[in-house]
Amino acid sequence: MSASALHLMLSTALLAGSAAHAATSSFDAGAEGWISVNNDNQPVVWTDFAIRVDDKSDGWAYLQAPVSFLSPVAAGGVFSFDLRHAYDGLAPAYGVRAALTGGGFTLIAEAAIPSSAWTRYSFALAEGAGWRSFSDTQQPYRNNAPLASLATLTTVLANLTGVYIATDYTDGNIGNGRGLDRTFIDNVALTAPVPEPQTWAMFAAGLAALGWMARRRRT
């Protein structure tokens, strides 16, 4: 095998390995570029090494990820985050919601209704994981909405234009005078699939071959 072919093999393996963590936000020093959207210009507040925002709109409000989350990523990974919810009026009535846009598609998935305690939510980036296809991020999550196919999910992840976490879990908000609807998030991660064992085997074999070639040149 030529040196150029070996370098190509190693580059492929390294690319697969480097994609194991596509993007993260720990909020250790600030809001890290996250913004509140569809929420009447409500500010994102950094506090206690997390961020929070109050709901002020009657539609679905979201926290939108910064551009660092928009690099192409393969299906098979996970979108995860810690979330807790505070309210002083109507109790939460909707499940924790995540949304992805890209390639002309909008995908939404929902989990359990949030609580006041920090809880980890993980949305698998896989077919059959509950992602449904909608016209936009404002649509209600319905069981009869079409589940996203692997082809649709792959298209979205390869052409990401938006990564969102919903911040609206009650029918009340500070805009309509029906109570507080406040969401906190922390430790957000958009991860790609972990490379398969054969990828690392290829990487190790390539390193060994490059070492052998280097020894031959020295002798």
VEXGU-263045 format. One line per field, with one value per residue (C-alpha): residue number from 1; residue in one letter; y, x, z. Coordinates in Angstrom, 1 decimal. Layout:
i: (NUM / ...)
aa: (a / ...)
v: (Y / ...)
u: (X / ...)
w: (Z / ...)
//
This chain:
i: (1 / 2 / 3 / 4 / 5 / 6 / 7 / 8 / 9 / 10 / 11 / 12 / 13 / 14 / 15 / 16 / 17 / 18 / 19 / 20 / 21 / 22 / 23 / 24 / 25 / 26 / 27 / 28 / 29 / 30 / 31 / 32 / 33 / 34 / 35 / 36 / 37 / 38 / 39 / 40 / 41 / 42 / 43 / 44 / 45 / 46 / 47 / 48 / 49 / 50 / 51 / 52 / 53 / 54 / 55 / 56 / 57 / 58 / 59 / 60 / 61 / 62 / 63 / 64 / 65 / 66 / 67 / 68 / 69 / 70 / 71 / 72 / 73 / 74 / 75 / 76 / 77 / 78 / 79 / 80 / 81 / 82 / 83 / 84 / 85 / 86 / 87 / 88 / 89 / 90 / 91 / 92 / 93 / 94 / 95 / 96 / 97 / 98 / 99 / 100 / 101 / 102 / 103 / 104 / 105 / 106 / 107 / 108 / 109 / 110 / 111 / 112 / 113 / 114 / 115 / 116 / 117 / 118 / 119 / 120 / 121 / 122 / 123 / 124 / 125 / 126 / 127 / 128 / 129 / 130 / 131 / 132 / 133 / 134 / 135 / 136 / 137 / 138 / 139 / 140 / 141 / 142 / 143 / 144 / 145 / 146 / 147 / 148 / 149 / 150 / 151 / 152 / 153 / 154 / 155 / 156 / 157 / 158 / 159 / 160 / 161 / 162 / 163 / 164 / 165 / 166 / 167 / 168 / 169 / 170 / 171 / 172 / 173 / 174 / 175 / 176 / 177 / 178 / 179 / 180 / 181 / 182 / 183 / 184 / 185 / 186 / 187 / 188 / 189 / 190 / 191 / 192 / 193 / 194 / 195 / 196 / 197 / 198 / 199 / 200 / 201 / 202 / 203 / 204 / 205 / 206 / 207 / 208 / 209 / 210 / 211 / 212 / 213 / 214 / 215 / 216 / 217 / 218 / 219)
aa: (m / s / a / s / a / l / h / l / m / l / s / t / a / l / l / a / g / s / a / a / h / a / a / t / s / s / f / d / a / g / a / e / g / w / i / s / v / n / n / d / n / q / p / v / v / w / t / d / f / a / i / r / v / d / d / k / s / d / g / w / a / y / l / q / a / p / v / s / f / l / s / p / v / a / a / g / g / v / f / s / f / d / l / r / h / a / y / d / g / l / a / p / a / y / g / v / r / a / a / l / t / g / g / g / f / t / l / i / a / e / a / a / i / p / s / s / a / w / t / r / y / s / f / a / l / a / e / g / a / g / w / r / s / f / s / d / t / q / q / p / y / r / n / n / a / p / l / a / s / l / a / t / l / t / t / v / l / a / n / l / t / g / v / y / i / a / t / d / y / t / d / g / n / i / g / n / g / r / g / l / d / r / t / f / i / d / n / v / a / l / t / a / p / v / p / e / p / q / t / w / a / m / f / a / a / g / l / a / a / l / g / w / m / a / r / r / r / r / t)
v: (0.0 / 3.5 / 6.2 / 8.3 / 5.5 / 5.0 / 8.6 / 8.6 / 5.6 / 7.2 / 10.5 / 8.6 / 6.9 / 10.1 / 11.8 / 9.1 / 9.4 / 13.2 / 13.1 / 11.2 / 14.6 / 17.0 / 19.9 / 20.7 / 23.5 / 23.4 / 27.1 / 27.3 / 30.9 / 32.2 / 31.5 / 30.4 / 31.9 / 30.3 / 32.7 / 32.7 / 32.6 / 33.0 / 34.5 / 38.2 / 39.1 / 37.5 / 37.5 / 34.3 / 34.6 / 32.9 / 31.9 / 29.1 / 27.7 / 27.1 / 29.3 / 30.1 / 31.9 / 32.9 / 32.1 / 35.2 / 34.0 / 31.9 / 29.9 / 27.4 / 29.3 / 27.8 / 28.1 / 28.0 / 26.5 / 28.5 / 27.8 / 25.3 / 22.8 / 23.0 / 20.9 / 17.8 / 14.8 / 11.2 / 9.5 / 7.2 / 9.7 / 11.5 / 15.0 / 15.3 / 18.0 / 18.6 / 20.5 / 21.7 / 23.7 / 26.3 / 27.7 / 29.5 / 29.2 / 26.5 / 23.2 / 21.9 / 20.1 / 19.3 / 17.0 / 18.2 / 19.0 / 19.1 / 20.2 / 20.0 / 21.8 / 21.2 / 20.1 / 21.6 / 19.5 / 20.2 / 17.3 / 17.3 / 14.8 / 14.9 / 13.2 / 13.3 / 16.4 / 18.3 / 18.6 / 21.1 / 18.7 / 18.6 / 15.7 / 14.4 / 14.1 / 12.1 / 12.0 / 9.3 / 10.5 / 7.3 / 6.0 / 5.0 / 7.2 / 9.4 / 12.1 / 13.3 / 15.5 / 18.8 / 21.9 / 24.1 / 24.1 / 25.5 / 22.3 / 20.2 / 16.8 / 14.3 / 10.6 / 10.7 / 12.9 / 10.9 / 9.4 / 10.5 / 8.0 / 7.3 / 9.1 / 12.2 / 12.1 / 11.7 / 14.6 / 16.9 / 16.0 / 16.5 / 20.0 / 21.3 / 24.9 / 24.8 / 22.9 / 23.8 / 23.0 / 24.2 / 26.5 / 26.5 / 23.9 / 25.5 / 27.4 / 30.3 / 32.7 / 36.2 / 37.7 / 36.6 / 37.1 / 33.4 / 32.6 / 31.9 / 29.4 / 29.3 / 26.7 / 26.0 / 24.0 / 22.8 / 20.3 / 20.2 / 17.7 / 16.7 / 13.6 / 11.5 / 7.7 / 6.2 / 4.7 / 1.0 / -1.4 / -2.0 / 1.7 / 1.7 / -1.5 / 0.2 / 3.2 / 0.9 / -1.0 / 2.2 / 3.5 / 0.2 / 0.3 / 3.9 / 3.0 / 0.0 / 2.2 / 4.8 / 2.2 / 0.8 / 4.3 / 4.8 / 1.4)
u: (0.0 / 1.3 / 2.0 / -0.8 / -3.3 / -2.3 / -2.7 / -6.2 / -7.2 / -6.0 / -7.8 / -11.0 / -10.6 / -9.7 / -12.7 / -15.0 / -13.5 / -13.6 / -17.3 / -18.1 / -18.9 / -20.3 / -21.3 / -21.8 / -22.8 / -22.0 / -22.9 / -19.9 / -19.2 / -22.3 / -25.1 / -22.7 / -24.7 / -28.1 / -31.0 / -34.8 / -36.9 / -40.7 / -40.9 / -41.5 / -37.8 / -37.5 / -33.8 / -31.8 / -30.5 / -27.3 / -27.4 / -25.8 / -24.0 / -27.2 / -29.5 / -33.2 / -35.9 / -39.5 / -42.2 / -44.1 / -45.8 / -49.0 / -47.2 / -44.3 / -41.2 / -37.8 / -34.1 / -32.1 / -28.6 / -25.7 / -24.0 / -21.6 / -24.5 / -25.2 / -22.3 / -23.4 / -23.8 / -24.6 / -27.8 / -27.4 / -26.2 / -28.2 / -29.5 / -29.5 / -29.8 / -30.7 / -33.9 / -36.1 / -39.3 / -40.7 / -44.3 / -46.6 / -49.9 / -51.1 / -49.2 / -47.2 / -49.4 / -46.9 / -44.0 / -40.4 / -39.9 / -36.9 / -36.9 / -34.5 / -34.7 / -32.8 / -33.0 / -36.5 / -37.8 / -38.9 / -38.7 / -40.2 / -39.9 / -41.4 / -40.7 / -42.3 / -43.9 / -41.1 / -40.7 / -39.1 / -36.2 / -33.3 / -33.9 / -31.8 / -33.7 / -32.2 / -33.6 / -32.0 / -31.2 / -32.5 / -35.5 / -38.3 / -37.1 / -40.3 / -39.2 / -42.2 / -42.3 / -44.1 / -44.5 / -43.0 / -42.0 / -45.4 / -47.4 / -48.8 / -47.2 / -49.8 / -49.7 / -51.0 / -48.3 / -45.9 / -42.9 / -39.7 / -38.0 / -34.3 / -33.9 / -35.6 / -33.7 / -30.4 / -31.2 / -32.0 / -28.9 / -26.7 / -28.1 / -28.9 / -30.3 / -31.8 / -31.5 / -34.1 / -35.3 / -38.9 / -39.4 / -43.2 / -44.9 / -48.1 / -51.0 / -50.1 / -47.2 / -46.0 / -47.5 / -51.1 / -51.0 / -51.8 / -48.6 / -44.9 / -43.7 / -39.9 / -37.5 / -33.9 / -31.4 / -27.9 / -25.3 / -26.6 / -24.9 / -25.5 / -23.4 / -22.7 / -22.5 / -19.5 / -17.2 / -17.6 / -14.7 / -13.6 / -12.9 / -10.5 / -9.0 / -8.3 / -6.8 / -4.5 / -3.4 / -2.7 / -0.5 / 1.4 / 2.0 / 3.2 / 5.6 / 7.0 / 7.4 / 9.3 / 11.6 / 12.3 / 13.3 / 15.7 / 17.4)
w: (0.0 / -0.9 / 1.7 / 0.1 / 0.4 / 4.0 / 4.8 / 3.2 / 5.3 / 8.5 / 7.6 / 7.2 / 10.5 / 12.3 / 10.7 / 12.0 / 15.5 / 15.7 / 15.0 / 18.2 / 19.8 / 17.2 / 19.5 / 23.2 / 25.4 / 29.1 / 29.9 / 32.3 / 31.3 / 29.5 / 27.1 / 24.4 / 21.6 / 22.4 / 21.7 / 22.4 / 19.2 / 18.6 / 22.1 / 21.8 / 22.2 / 25.6 / 26.8 / 27.6 / 31.1 / 32.2 / 35.9 / 38.0 / 35.0 / 33.1 / 30.9 / 31.4 / 29.6 / 30.4 / 27.9 / 26.7 / 23.5 / 22.9 / 20.2 / 20.6 / 21.9 / 21.6 / 22.5 / 19.3 / 19.2 / 17.9 / 14.5 / 16.1 / 16.3 / 12.5 / 11.2 / 9.3 / 11.5 / 10.7 / 11.8 / 14.8 / 17.4 / 20.1 / 20.9 / 24.7 / 27.4 / 31.0 / 31.6 / 34.5 / 34.5 / 36.9 / 36.9 / 39.3 / 37.5 / 35.1 / 35.5 / 32.5 / 30.0 / 27.1 / 26.8 / 26.5 / 22.8 / 20.5 / 16.8 / 13.9 / 10.6 / 7.4 / 3.8 / 3.5 / 6.4 / 10.0 / 12.5 / 16.0 / 18.9 / 22.3 / 25.6 / 29.1 / 30.7 / 32.4 / 36.2 / 38.6 / 39.1 / 36.7 / 34.3 / 31.4 / 28.1 / 25.2 / 21.7 / 19.5 / 16.0 / 14.5 / 12.6 / 14.9 / 17.7 / 17.6 / 15.1 / 13.1 / 10.0 / 10.1 / 8.0 / 10.8 / 14.4 / 15.6 / 14.9 / 17.7 / 18.1 / 17.0 / 16.8 / 13.3 / 12.0 / 9.7 / 11.4 / 9.7 / 7.5 / 7.7 / 4.4 / 5.7 / 9.0 / 7.1 / 4.9 / 7.8 / 9.7 / 6.7 / 6.0 / 9.5 / 9.6 / 13.1 / 16.4 / 18.9 / 22.5 / 23.3 / 26.3 / 26.4 / 28.5 / 29.9 / 28.4 / 30.7 / 30.2 / 31.3 / 28.2 / 28.8 / 32.5 / 33.3 / 35.2 / 34.9 / 32.3 / 32.8 / 31.3 / 32.3 / 30.2 / 30.7 / 29.3 / 25.7 / 23.4 / 19.8 / 19.3 / 16.2 / 16.2 / 18.0 / 15.3 / 14.9 / 16.0 / 12.4 / 12.0 / 15.0 / 13.7 / 10.3 / 12.2 / 14.2 / 11.1 / 9.3 / 12.1 / 12.2 / 8.5 / 8.5 / 11.3 / 9.3 / 6.2 / 8.2 / 9.6 / 6.1 / 4.9 / 7.9 / 7.1)
//
